[in-house]
């Protein structure tokens, strides 16, 4: 199964872990990363992830995220595909989703992902299309474990 993690998902382990929900999302994201390493999921990467990560002011965080994405991605959506994705981006933005998030979703759909994982509650709640499931990492694990039983 192909999955896509957006930039806020990659950065969740670097956020303050004081709130229980943030701590749970971090644990879930790290668990999913382990499953990607073990070959349970195919990771999709994109030019938008590369672009957003390039603005991370912390060298260690930026380099760590980049290294993981590059090592474990099984599919990459390059910026050369942006024009082909434009109609889908506009369609997704009609749900009230910001441009960068719409690009993430369009890339994930283009790559054949079943899920886009995000810790951005606004993003996951606004999208109501049927081409991809946009979900929090904790809920993704719950859904996947429910399917195994």
N, C-alpha and C positions, 0 to 999 in steps of 0.2 A: 504494500500500500504506500502510495506517495503522500507525503505531508509537507506542509510549508509552515515555517515559524516566522512570524513578523519580527521587526526590530525590537519592539518592546518586550517580546517574549525572550529574545536572546539576552536582553539587558536585565531581566528580572533578578537574576542571582546577585547583581551588583547594587540593587536597591536596598534601602534600609529594611531589615527583617523584623522590625518591631511589631508590625501588624500581623496578626495570625494569617490573614488571607494572603498576604505577600509571601510569608514563609511557606505556606502550602503550595502556592504557585511556583515558587522556586524549587521546592522538592519535586513537584510534578515535572517541571521543565528539565531538571537534571536527570530524573528517571527516564524521561523520553529520550534525552541525549544518549543515555546508556543503551537504550533499545535501538537507537539509530546505529550506534557503534557495533552492536551485536547483529545488525542486519535485519532487524524486525521491520523497519520502515525505510523507505527510500526518501531521502531528503532532497527537496527542491530549493534551489537558490536563485537569486535574480539580481539584475542590475540595480533595482531599487534598494535591496538589502545592502549591496555594495556601496551605493551612494550614501544612504543614511549612516551606515557604520563609519564611513570616511570622516564624518563630522564629530565622532566621539573624541572628546578632548583628552581622554585618558589612554595613553599609548598601550598600556598593559591590557585594558579591557578591549580596545579596538583590535589589537593584534590577536588576542585570544579568540574573540568571536570570529574574526576573519579566518584564522587557522582552522577552526572547527568546521566552518562552512565549506572551505575549500577542500578539506580532507574527506569529508563525509557526504558531500553532495553527489547525487546520482544524476541530476539534471539541472541545467543552468539556463535561465531565460535571459538572453543578452539584450542590451539597449537597442540593438538593431531590430528587435521585434516590437518596439514601442508603437510604431505606426500601425502595425497589424492589430495591436491590442487596443487602440484608441477607442473604437466603438464600444468595446466591453467596459473600458474604464469609465466612459461617459454614462453608460447604462448603470453601472454600480454607484457612481456618484449621485444618481437620481434618488437613491435611498437616503441621501443626506450624509454620505460618507466622504470624508476628505480625500483629496487627490492622491496623496501617497498611499493611504490605505486602499484606495480603489486600484492603484497600480499593483499592490501586493496581491489583492484578490484576483485581478485579471491575470497576473503571472501564474498564480496557483491553478486557476481554471485552465489556462492555456497548457500547463504542464500535466494536466490530468490528475491533480490532487483531489483526494476525497475530503481532506480537512485542511483548514488554515487555522493555526493555533496563535492566539493573541491573549495578552493580559489587559487589553484595552476594552473595557466593558462597553463603552459607547459603540465601538466598531462592531463587536459581536452582536449587540442588540439591534442595531439599525439595519443590518443586512437581512433581507428576508427572501432572497433569491433561492432557487433550488439547484444550482449548479455545484455548490460547494457548501460544506458545513463550517461555519466560523465559530470557534469554540475556545474556551479557556483551557489551559493544559490540565487542570484538575478534572474538569468535566470530560475531557478527551480520555483520560485514563479510566474514569468511571464507565464511559461508554464502551471502551475496548474491553475492560474486564467483564462487563455485562454480557458482551457477545461471546466470551470464552466459556461462560457457565452454561 
